[in-house]
Amino acid sequence: MEMQTKLKLKKNLIIAGIFLSLTLILFSLSFLDFVKQNIVKASVMDVLISSNIPSEYQNISNIKAIKSYNELVFPIIFKGEIEGNTEVFLYLARLTGKYGSYMSVFLYDTKRGEVLFIGLLVDDKTKEHSYYGISKGAINYWKDKIKEICDN
């Protein structure tokens, strides 16, 4: 092989290697997003089971993450169904308390048009939100915001 052919081959291999590595990075990022959604989904289900909300909301099925323009405010939004084919939405919002920022779960019932505060995604689910420095005012603010978004 000539020297020019070798140089062209090296350049092409370098470009192909860069393209392949960028493709692998993009694939791994989308896979990590899928894994993150499943972990958060399991945590949300734990909060639903351990919370003291009405029992009809504890049997949510077909929970799926949905993409929405509201993801700028809410990191993940889940859509599910309860008995009677009523759609519910589970919104995760960040609330700031005295020990830092916590992910909170809100449920919007499309049939009743009401928003319920489910709980915080924390390790110790037996403690009230006030222990973490989350006030009723902050919870009511997000309930109103979610209702406003869903009604429009």
VOLUM-347686 format. One record per atom (N, C-alpha, C): atom name; x, y, z. Coordinates in steps of 0.02 Angstrom, whole numbers, plus 32768, in hexadecimal, padded with zeros to 4 digits. Last residue first. Layout:
BEGIN
<"CA",<X,Y,Z>>
...
! end
This chain:
BEGIN
<"N",<7502,8482,863F>>
<"CA",<750B,84A7,8600>>
<"C",<751C,847A,85C7>>
<"N",<7502,842D,86AA>>
<"CA",<74C2,8447,8693>>
<"C",<74C7,846C,8651>>
<"N",<7589,8415,86C0>>
<"CA",<755F,83DF,86A7>>
<"C",<751C,83F8,868D>>
<"N",<75B7,8490,86F2>>
<"CA",<75D4,8473,86B5>>
<"C",<75A6,843F,8697>>
<"N",<7568,849E,8766>>
<"CA",<7565,84D0,8731>>
<"C",<7580,84B5,86EF>>
<"N",<7592,842F,87AE>>
<"CA",<754C,8435,8799>>
<"C",<7545,8466,8760>>
<"N",<7617,8453,87C2>>
<"CA",<7608,8417,879C>>
<"C",<75C0,8419,8784>>
<"N",<7606,84C7,8812>>
<"CA",<762A,84CA,87D2>>
<"C",<7618,848F,87A6>>
<"N",<75C5,8494,8884>>
<"CA",<75A4,84C5,885A>>
<"C",<75C3,84C9,8814>>
<"N",<762B,8440,88B2>>
<"CA",<75EA,8424,88A2>>
<"C",<75C3,8453,8873>>
<"N",<768F,849D,88CD>>
<"CA",<7699,846E,8896>>
<"C",<7657,844B,8883>>
<"N",<7650,84E1,8939>>
<"CA",<7667,8506,88FE>>
<"C",<766D,84D6,88C2>>
<"N",<7641,847C,8997>>
<"CA",<7605,8499,8978>>
<"C",<7617,84C1,8939>>
<"N",<76C9,8469,89B7>>
<"CA",<76A2,8432,8999>>
<"C",<7664,844D,8976>>
<"N",<76E7,84E4,89EF>>
<"CA",<770B,84CD,89B3>>
<"C",<76E6,8496,8990>>
<"N",<768D,84E3,8A5C>>
<"CA",<7689,8517,8A29>>
<"C",<76AC,8503,89E9>>
<"N",<76BB,847E,8AAC>>
<"CA",<767B,8474,8A8A>>
<"C",<7673,84A7,8A52>>
<"N",<776F,8469,8A95>>
<"CA",<7733,8487,8AB4>>
<"C",<76F5,8476,8A8B>>
<"N",<77F1,8404,8ABD>>
<"CA",<77C3,8413,8A86>>
<"C",<7782,842C,8AA6>>
<"N",<784C,83D4,8B19>>
<"CA",<7848,841C,8B0E>>
<"C",<781D,8430,8AD3>>
<"N",<7848,8352,8B3A>>
<"CA",<787A,8365,8B09>>
<"C",<7878,83AF,8AF8>>
<"N",<77DA,8350,8B8D>>
<"CA",<781B,833E,8BA9>>
<"C",<7853,8354,8B7B>>
<"N",<7770,8368,8B39>>
<"CA",<7787,839F,8B63>>
<"C",<77CB,8391,8B83>>
<"N",<7752,82ED,8B01>>
<"CA",<7776,831E,8AD8>>
<"C",<7790,8358,8B01>>
<"N",<7770,826A,8B7B>>
<"CA",<7746,829B,8B58>>
<"C",<7771,82CC,8B30>>
<"N",<77B7,81C8,8B6F>>
<"CA",<77B9,820C,8B88>>
<"C",<778F,823A,8B5C>>
<"N",<77B6,8151,8B2D>>
<"CA",<778A,8157,8B67>>
<"C",<7786,819F,8B81>>
<"N",<7812,8145,8ACB>>
<"CA",<77D0,815B,8AB6>>
<"C",<779F,8163,8AF1>>
<"N",<78B0,815E,8ABB>>
<"CA",<7884,8152,8AF3>>
<"C",<783F,816F,8AE4>>
<"N",<78E1,8185,8A3B>>
<"CA",<78EC,8142,8A56>>
<"C",<78BB,8130,8A8D>>
<"N",<7870,81DA,89CA>>
<"CA",<78A5,81D8,89FC>>
<"C",<78AB,8191,8A17>>
<"N",<7811,822A,8970>>
<"CA",<783D,81F2,8960>>
<"C",<7879,81F4,898E>>
<"N",<777A,8255,89C6>>
<"CA",<77BE,8265,89B1>>
<"C",<77E4,8226,89A0>>
<"N",<76CD,824F,898F>>
<"CA",<7704,824B,89BF>>
<"C",<7746,825F,89A0>>
<"N",<7654,827C,8953>>
<"CA",<765E,8237,8966>>
<"C",<7695,8231,899B>>
<"N",<75D9,82F1,8948>>
<"CA",<7620,82EA,8959>>
<"C",<7629,82A3,8974>>
<"N",<7567,82F8,88C1>>
<"CA",<7577,82DF,8904>>
<"C",<75C3,82DE,890C>>
<"N",<74F1,8355,8868>>
<"CA",<7538,8345,8870>>
<"C",<7543,8330,88B8>>
<"N",<7461,8336,8801>>
<"CA",<7482,834A,8840>>
<"C",<74CA,8332,8841>>
<"N",<7404,830B,87A3>>
<"CA",<7425,834C,879A>>
<"C",<7447,8365,87D9>>
<"N",<73C6,8292,8799>>
<"CA",<73B1,82BF,87CE>>
<"C",<73CE,8305,87C7>>
<"N",<7408,8261,8726>>
<"CA",<73BF,825C,872D>>
<"C",<73A5,828E,8761>>
<"N",<7490,8273,8736>>
<"CA",<746E,8297,86FF>>
<"C",<7422,8296,8707>>
<"N",<74EF,8291,87BE>>
<"CA",<74B8,8266,87A8>>
<"C",<7491,828D,8773>>
<"N",<7597,829B,87DC>>
<"CA",<755F,82C1,87C0>>
<"C",<752C,828F,87A4>>
<"N",<7608,8296,8860>>
<"CA",<75DC,826F,8836>>
<"C",<75A3,829B,881E>>
<"N",<76B3,82B2,8882>>
<"CA",<766F,82CC,8881>>
<"C",<7647,82A2,8850>>
<"N",<7743,829C,88DF>>
<"CA",<7715,827C,88B0>>
<"C",<76D0,829A,88B9>>
<"N",<77E4,82EB,88E5>>
<"CA",<77A2,82DD,8901>>
<"C",<7775,82C2,88CA>>
<"N",<788C,82EC,890E>>
<"CA",<785B,82DE,88DA>>
<"C",<781A,82CC,88FC>>
<"N",<78DB,8372,8964>>
<"CA",<78BE,832F,8965>>
<"C",<788D,8328,892A>>
<"N",<796B,83CB,8997>>
<"CA",<7934,83C4,8968>>
<"C",<791D,837B,8966>>
<"N",<798E,83EA,8A46>>
<"CA",<799F,83E7,89FF>>
<"C",<7960,83E0,89D4>>
<"N",<7961,83F7,8AC5>>
<"CA",<799C,83CC,8ABB>>
<"C",<79AF,83C6,8A71>>
<"N",<78F0,8444,8ABF>>
<"CA",<7928,845E,8AE8>>
<"C",<7967,8434,8ADF>>
<"N",<78BE,843A,8A11>>
<"CA",<78B2,8438,8A59>>
<"C",<78EE,8451,8A7F>>
<"N",<7874,844E,8978>>
<"CA",<78AE,845E,89A0>>
<"C",<789A,8461,89E9>>
<"N",<783B,83D9,8903>>
<"CA",<782A,8406,893A>>
<"C",<7867,8411,8965>>
<"N",<7820,83AF,885F>>
<"CA",<7854,83B9,8892>>
<"C",<783B,83EC,88C5>>
<"N",<77A7,8337,882B>>
<"CA",<77BE,837B,8830>>
<"C",<77F3,8380,8866>>
<"N",<7756,82CA,87C3>>
<"CA",<778D,82CF,87F3>>
<"C",<77A6,8316,87F1>>
<"N",<76B1,8294,87AC>>
<"CA",<76E3,82C7,87A0>>
<"C",<7717,82C5,87D6>>
<"N",<764D,8224,8763>>
<"CA",<767A,822A,879D>>
<"C",<76B1,825B,878B>>
<"N",<75A6,8220,8732>>
<"CA",<75EA,8235,8722>>
<"C",<7610,823C,8763>>
<"N",<7527,81AF,86FF>>
<"CA",<7548,81D6,8733>>
<"C",<758E,81E7,871B>>
<"N",<748D,8183,86B6>>
<"CA",<74D3,8195,86AE>>
<"C",<74EB,81BE,86EA>>
<"N",<7426,80FC,86D4>>
<"CA",<7432,8143,86E3>>
<"C",<747C,8150,86DD>>
<"N",<73F5,807A,86C4>>
<"CA",<7418,809C,868D>>
<"C",<741F,80E7,8697>>
<"N",<73CB,8038,8731>>
<"CA",<7399,8061,870F>>
<"C",<73B8,808A,86D7>>
<"N",<745C,8048,8795>>
<"CA",<7420,8023,8783>>
<"C",<73EC,8051,8765>>
<"N",<74D6,80B3,8746>>
<"CA",<74BA,8091,877F>>
<"C",<747A,806F,8768>>
<"N",<756D,80CB,86E9>>
<"CA",<7524,80C1,86EB>>
<"C",<7512,80A1,872D>>
<"N",<75EB,8148,86C5>>
<"CA",<75D2,8106,86D7>>
<"C",<7587,8104,86D7>>
<"N",<767F,819C,869F>>
<"CA",<7637,8196,8691>>
<"C",<7622,814F,86A2>>
<"N",<76FB,8205,86E6>>
<"CA",<76E1,81C2,86D7>>
<"C",<7696,81C6,86CB>>
<"N",<777E,826F,86C7>>
<"CA",<7736,826C,86CE>>
<"C",<7720,8226,86BA>>
<"N",<7810,82B6,8709>>
<"CA",<77F0,827B,86EC>>
<"C",<77A5,827F,86FA>>
<"N",<782D,833F,872A>>
<"CA",<785F,8313,870B>>
<"C",<7841,82D5,86EA>>
<"N",<77D1,83CA,8708>>
<"CA",<77CB,8389,8728>>
<"C",<77FB,8358,8706>>
<"N",<77FE,8435,86B9>>
<"CA",<77ED,8440,86FF>>
<"C",<77EE,83FE,8726>>
<"N",<781C,83FB,8641>>
<"CA",<7848,8430,8659>>
<"C",<783C,843D,86A3>>
<"N",<77B7,83A7,8624>>
<"CA",<77F2,8389,8642>>
<"C",<7825,83BD,8658>>
<"N",<774D,83DC,85E1>>
<"CA",<7750,83EB,8628>>
<"C",<778D,83CC,864A>>
<"N",<774A,83A6,8567>>
<"CA",<776E,83E5,856D>>
<"C",<7774,83FA,85B6>>
<"N",<7767,82F6,857B>>
<"CA",<773C,8330,857A>>
<"C",<7766,836F,857D>>
<"N",<775C,8249,8579>>
<"CA",<7783,8283,8567>>
<"C",<7754,82BE,8560>>
<"N",<773B,81D8,85FE>>
<"CA",<7726,81FB,85C2>>
<"C",<7754,8236,85B7>>
<"N",<7749,8135,863E>>
<"CA",<7764,8179,863C>>
<"C",<774F,8199,85FA>>
<"N",<76C0,80D7,8679>>
<"CA",<76F1,80E4,8645>>
<"C",<770A,812C,864A>>
<"N",<7664,805C,86C7>>
<"CA",<768A,809A,86D1>>
<"C",<76C1,809F,869C>>
<"N",<75FB,7FFC,86D0>>
<"CA",<7613,8016,868F>>
<"C",<7638,8059,8697>>
<"N",<75A4,802A,8769>>
<"CA",<75C2,7FFB,873A>>
<"C",<75D7,801F,86FA>>
<"N",<7591,8048,8813>>
<"CA",<759B,8065,87D1>>
<"C",<75BE,8033,87A5>>
<"N",<755B,8038,8897>>
<"CA",<755A,8002,8865>>
<"C",<7560,801E,881E>>
<"N",<7551,80A5,88E7>>
<"CA",<758B,807A,88F2>>
<"C",<758F,8041,88BF>>
<"N",<74DC,80E5,88D3>>
<"CA",<7517,8100,88B0>>
<"C",<7555,80D5,88BA>>
<"N",<7485,80A5,8927>>
<"CA",<747A,809E,88DF>>
<"C",<74B6,80B7,88B7>>
<"N",<74A7,80C9,89A9>>
<"CA",<74BF,8089,898F>>
<"C",<74B5,8081,8944>>
<"N",<74E0,8172,89C3>>
<"CA",<74AA,8141,89BA>>
<"C",<74C2,8103,8995>>
<"N",<7582,8178,8A17>>
<"CA",<7551,8192,89E7>>
<"C",<7518,815F,89E2>>
<"N",<75F5,8169,8A69>>
<"CA",<75B2,8161,8A84>>
<"C",<757E,8183,8A57>>
<"N",<767A,8106,8A1E>>
<"CA",<7658,8144,8A31>>
<"C",<7612,8136,8A4B>>
<"N",<76B3,8090,89F2>>
<"CA",<76BE,80A3,8A38>>
<"C",<7699,80E2,8A4D>>
<"N",<768D,808A,896B>>
<"CA",<7679,8055,8998>>
<"C",<767E,806B,89E1>>
<"N",<76CA,80FF,8936>>
<"CA",<7681,80F4,8931>>
<"C",<7668,80C1,8963>>
<"N",<7750,80E4,894F>>
<"CA",<7730,811C,8971>>
<"C",<76E5,8115,896F>>
<"N",<7763,8077,88F9>>
<"CA",<776D,806F,8941>>
<"C",<774B,80A7,8969>>
<"N",<774B,80B7,887F>>
<"CA",<771E,8082,8894>>
<"C",<7725,8074,88DF>>
<"N",<77BB,810A,887D>>
<"CA",<7778,8128,8880>>
<"C",<7745,80F4,8897>>
<"N",<7820,80AA,8871>>
<"CA",<781D,80D4,88AD>>
<"C",<77D9,80F4,88B5>>
<"N",<7803,8078,87F1>>
<"CA",<77FF,804B,882B>>
<"C",<77FB,8073,886C>>
<"N",<781B,80EE,87A8>>
<"CA",<77D9,80CF,87A6>>
<"C",<77D0,80A0,87E2>>
<"N",<78A3,80FE,87BB>>
<"CA",<7875,8130,87D7>>
<"C",<782F,8114,87DA>>
<"N",<78CF,808E,8774>>
<"CA",<78E0,8095,87BB>>
<"C",<78B0,80C6,87DC>>
<"N",<789F,80AC,86F3>>
<"CA",<7888,806F,8716>>
<"C",<7896,8073,8761>>
<"N",<78E6,8121,86D6>>
<"CA",<789D,8123,86D9>>
<"C",<7882,80E6,86FE>>
<"N",<7969,80F0,86D4>>
<"CA",<7956,8121,8706>>
<"C",<790A,8123,870E>>
<"N",<7963,809D,8663>>
<"CA",<7971,807F,86A4>>
<"C",<795B,80AF,86DC>>
<"N",<794E,80FF,8600>>
<"CA",<791D,80C9,860A>>
<"C",<7925,80A9,864F>>
<"N",<79C4,8147,860D>>
<"CA",<7985,8168,8619>>
<"C",<794E,8135,8626>>
<"N",<7A1F,80E7,85E4>>
<"CA",<7A21,80FD,8629>>
<"C",<79E1,8122,863C>>
<"N",<79FD,80DF,855C>>
<"CA",<79F4,80A5,8587>>
<"C",<79F3,80B9,85D0>>
<"N",<7A25,815D,8531>>
<"CA",<79DE,814C,852D>>
<"C",<79CF,810E,8559>>
<"N",<7AAF,8150,854A>>
<"CA",<7A88,8183,856C>>
<"C",<7A3E,8174,856A>>
<"N",<7AD3,80E9,84F3>>
<"CA",<7AD8,80DD,853B>>
<"C",<7AB1,8112,8562>>
<"N",<7ABF,8127,8477>>
<"CA",<7A98,80EC,8489>>
<"C",<7A99,80E1,84D4>>
<"N",<7B20,818D,847D>>
<"CA",<7AD9,819E,8477>>
<"C",<7AAD,8163,848B>>
<"N",<7B94,813C,8483>>
<"CA",<7B85,816B,84B9>>
<"C",<7B3B,817D,84B8>>
<"N",<7B8F,80FB,8407>>
<"CA",<7B8C,80D4,8445>>
<"C",<7B7A,8100,8481>>
<"N",<7BA1,8169,83B3>>
<"CA",<7B63,8141,83AF>>
<"C",<7B5A,8119,83EE>>
<"N",<7C22,818F,83D6>>
<"CA",<7BEA,81BD,83E2>>
<"C",<7BA7,8198,83E0>>
<"N",<7C69,811E,83A9>>
<"CA",<7C68,812E,83F0>>
<"C",<7C30,815F,8401>>
<"N",<7C50,8125,831E>>
<"CA",<7C39,80EB,8344>>
<"C",<7C36,80FB,838E>>
<"N",<7C91,819E,82FF>>
<"CA",<7C49,8195,82F1>>
<"C",<7C2D,815C,831B>>
<"N",<7D15,817D,8322>>
<"CA",<7CF2,81B4,8343>>
<"C",<7CA7,81AD,833B>>
<"N",<7D2B,8114,82C6>>
<"CA",<7D2F,8108,830E>>
<"C",<7D0C,813E,8335>>
<"N",<7D21,8157,824B>>
<"CA",<7CF1,8122,825B>>
<"C",<7CF1,8113,82A6>>
<"N",<7D8F,81AD,8259>>
<"CA",<7D4C,81C9,8253>>
<"C",<7D17,8194,8263>>
<"N",<7DF6,814C,825D>>
<"CA",<7DED,817A,8295>>
<"C",<7DA6,8198,8293>>
<"N",<7DE7,8110,81E0>>
<"CA",<7DDE,80E8,821C>>
<"C",<7DD3,8115,825A>>
<"N",<7E06,817D,818C>>
<"CA",<7DC3,815F,8189>>
<"C",<7DB5,8135,81C8>>
<"N",<7E8D,8191,81AF>>
<"CA",<7E5B,81C6,81BA>>
<"C",<7E14,81AA,81BB>>
<"N",<7EC3,8115,8186>>
<"CA",<7EC7,8129,81CC>>
<"C",<7E93,815F,81DC>>
<"N",<7EAB,811C,80FB>>
<"CA",<7E8D,80E7,8122>>
<"C",<7E8D,80F8,816D>>
<"N",<7EFB,8189,80D9>>
<"CA",<7EB2,818D,80CF>>
<"C",<7E8E,8158,80F9>>
<"N",<7F79,8152,80F8>>
<"CA",<7F61,818E,811C>>
<"C",<7F15,8195,8115>>
<"N",<7F7E,80E8,809B>>
<"CA",<7F82,80DA,80E3>>
<"C",<7F67,8116,810B>>
<"N",<7F7E,8130,8024>>
<"CA",<7F47,8102,8033>>
<"C",<7F44,80F2,807D>>
<"N",<7FF9,8171,802C>>
<"CA",<7FBB,8199,802B>>
<"C",<7F7E,816D,803C>>
<"N",<8054,8105,8027>>
<"CA",<8051,812E,8063>>
<"C",<8010,8157,8065>>
<"N",<800F,806F,7FE0>>
<"CA",<8034,80AE,7FDD>>
<"C",<8029,80D5,801D>>
<"N",<8029,7FC5,8000>>
<"CA",<8000,8000,8000>>
<"C",<802B,803E,8000>>
! end
